[in-house]
Amino acid sequence: MNRKKIQNIVVIIAILFFVIYFLPIKRNSSSDDNVVRIGVMLPLSGDFANLGTPLKGAMEVAIKHLEKMDTKYNYQFILEDNQFDNARSNVILSKFLSVDKIDALLDGGAGVGNVTSPISESKKLPHINVWSSDSKVANGKYNFINWTQPPQESEKMAKIIKQKGYKNVWIVYANHDGPTAMADDLKKVLDLHNIESRMQIFNIGTRDMRLDILKMEKDIADLYVLFLFDPDMSIFIKQAKEINPKTDVTAIETFSFIENINLIEGMWYVDAAEGSGKIMDQIKAHNKSNAFFGVSNLYDNIMLLVTAFEKAPSKDQAIEELLNIKEYDGVTGRLIQDQNGIFQSEANVKEVINGKAVIVEE
Amino acid sequence: MEYLISLGILFCIYSMLALSLNMVVGLTGLLSLAQAAFYGIGAYATALGMAKLGLDFSLTLLIGAAVNAVIAFTVGKILSRFQGDYYAIVSAGLAIIVFSILLNWKGLTNGPLGVAGIGKPEALGIDFYSNINFMILCLIFTIVVYGIYYWIDKSSFGRCLKVIREDEQLARVLGYNAKHFKSIIFVLSAMLSGVAGGLFACYIGFIDPSSFQLKEGIFLFTIIILGGLSSAWGSIVGALILISLPEVLRFIGLPYETAAQLQQMIYGGMLVLIMVLRPQGILGKYKM
């Protein structure tokens, strides 16, 4: 290497050194027996920021509530943005473990959960995931999911499809882990109920779906069950209604995060249990948004951890208390823990009336 | 320490990817965006080989490299007909095709649900379960890839590649089979990217197609542009900056409410600043 190259490398290292040591840096690595540190990783920037940001609000409301509670421990939250990226999540967990010395972990999504679960298990770190439709994330003693799982929602959907007498169901789903798991599960359940169904997949970002919709209409469709993300979902609904306004459209969960709720006015859908009551109203007011997808679950996850840590004689024994919580009355409703460490509450059937999703059947 | 080791592993993996991409882009002047595809194939070969078939880690690395060699050789034959922007478009097409296969061939890849339960490797009687051991393994591979780059750079083969980069017609006039040379370097680069993919799969323990999208190829491209084209050290410095900078920004006392967004803005701003100050890249020898 010539002299200039060495100079350049030295300059870069000096810049990094400057950034690390001379700017106001938060350092938080002292261990304290009276403090419980909870690491939270959510997508706060990037394509999925609209999902993660409302959960950050739920965390902030939970912190305010904890400040007013008389607790044995002082609870500290370390929030990091993982952009829903697997490699980034792995690095963040390393930071949580070695720099922040966390005592518990909260995260979201099946992909991220699949990365963090084995590490949580090996490091004996209580870990609760929200949103995951992949039950593998809850494998082991230290891993939990708090999310209504696809079989329960699919059963509810099958029941309604039977009641309403739909004969030709199209399951329309995004090529992504969550929607694929849910669509596959619904297909299995509909087959068991002898309901004719076919599947149509769309890659995320597809904007013109009309040819595929025409094909589905040609093969006869009387109900579309959507597992798409917005804006793809809104585009699909508009284009489907343009082609045949008579074909009904419904969804499992995904209508919950549609941007323009007026687009689904009068439509019904099956949803994971939604938070309700005073605390949920506080979170919505705090977020200045009606977004609720997983919001109450994250709040409940924090309180589940707090309950476990408060009851346990020592921080190390909190996991035993968490395993002992078989039923929990949270903001999301009554959560029941199964033998695999999955907290679930009953799926709801909702209808959009006057721009609001109203529970019509629990 | 674990945190730094994790970053060290990622740094080694991305250095390998950047070095292998720089062989194609920097040394030969081919605008390839296909690196994410070979990275993904290597990762899936190791993931499926270890998690589903119970194969030995080193064998899965060889399989990944071999599969990449076959694909790169076949595709390279087509790609070698193109130059400049056209090469970039066709190679981006390959990246999109491979991503679509990883996403849609559910019987093999499990589609968007990915492959979980990939263990840490064992090779030559040594286990690499701990992150420090695994980082040493990654470092050894990075040194090997650096060595290959260095050898090519200094060899007569490397000089031919540089002639092709500067003037392909001149290379032909001098009697060199440019297509042949372009094909060889493309295959070699793909094989090395496959090895990096295999290491990534073992490190992360779970892979899904989202890690191998075209944007990953663009990220690798950014690393070598930032670090400097046709420079081995440039690839390493580029990887160091782009892997460590987002992590460094986590420790700055940014306002809590907007920290995530501000981190992204600072990250982008610093990249723009570096490129304004050093348009040829930090250690660049060649400017596109």
Boltz contact constraints between the chains, C-beta under 6 A:
constraints:
  - contact:
      token1: [A, 5]
      token2: [B, 283]
      max_distance: 6.0
  - contact:
      token1: [A, 8]
      token2: [B, 282]
      max_distance: 6.0
  - contact:
      token1: [A, 8]
      token2: [B, 283]
      max_distance: 6.0
  - contact:
      token1: [A, 19]
      token2: [B, 248]
      max_distance: 6.0
  - contact:
      token1: [A, 20]
      token2: [B, 248]
      max_distance: 6.0
  - contact:
      token1: [A, 23]
      token2: [B, 252]
      max_distance: 6.0
  - contact:
      token1: [A, 24]
      token2: [B, 253]
      max_distance: 6.0
  - contact:
      token1: [A, 25]
      token2: [B, 251]
      max_distance: 6.0
  - contact:
      token1: [A, 26]
      token2: [B, 253]
      max_distance: 6.0
  - contact:
      token1: [A, 44]
      token2: [B, 260]
      max_distance: 6.0
  - contact:
      token1: [A, 45]
      token2: [B, 260]
      max_distance: 6.0
  - contact:
      token1: [A, 45]
      token2: [B, 261]
      max_distance: 6.0
  - contact:
      token1: [A, 45]
      token2: [B, 264]
      max_distance: 6.0
  - contact:
      token1: [A, 81]
      token2: [B, 260]
      max_distance: 6.0
  - contact:
      token1: [A, 86]
      token2: [B, 204]
      max_distance: 6.0
  - contact:
      token1: [A, 86]
      token2: [B, 211]
      max_distance: 6.0
  - contact:
      token1: [A, 90]
      token2: [B, 204]
      max_distance: 6.0
  - contact:
      token1: [A, 91]
      token2: [B, 6]
      max_distance: 6.0
  - contact:
      token1: [A, 94]
      token2: [B, 2]
      max_distance: 6.0
  - contact:
      token1: [A, 94]
      token2: [B, 3]
      max_distance: 6.0
  - contact:
      token1: [A, 94]
      token2: [B, 6]
      max_distance: 6.0
  - contact:
      token1: [A, 95]
      token2: [B, 3]
      max_distance: 6.0
  - contact:
      token1: [A, 97]
      token2: [B, 2]
      max_distance: 6.0
  - contact:
      token1: [A, 98]
      token2: [B, 1]
      max_distance: 6.0
  - contact:
      token1: [A, 98]
      token2: [B, 2]
      max_distance: 6.0
  - contact:
      token1: [A, 98]
      token2: [B, 3]
      max_distance: 6.0
  - contact:
      token1: [A, 99]
      token2: [B, 3]
      max_distance: 6.0
  - contact:
      token1: [A, 111]
      token2: [B, 208]
      max_distance: 6.0
  - contact:
      token1: [A, 114]
      token2: [B, 116]
      max_distance: 6.0
  - contact:
      token1: [A, 114]
      token2: [B, 206]
      max_distance: 6.0
  - contact:
      token1: [A, 115]
      token2: [B, 204]
      max_distance: 6.0
  - contact:
      token1: [A, 115]
      token2: [B, 206]
      max_distance: 6.0
  - contact:
      token1: [A, 118]
      token2: [B, 205]
      max_distance: 6.0
  - contact:
      token1: [A, 136]
      token2: [B, 116]
      max_distance: 6.0
  - contact:
      token1: [A, 175]
      token2: [B, 103]
      max_distance: 6.0
  - contact:
      token1: [A, 175]
      token2: [B, 112]
      max_distance: 6.0
  - contact:
      token1: [A, 176]
      token2: [B, 112]
      max_distance: 6.0
  - contact:
      token1: [A, 177]
      token2: [B, 112]
      max_distance: 6.0
  - contact:
      token1: [A, 177]
      token2: [B, 113]
      max_distance: 6.0
  - contact:
      token1: [A, 180]
      token2: [B, 111]
      max_distance: 6.0
  - contact:
      token1: [A, 180]
      token2: [B, 112]
      max_distance: 6.0
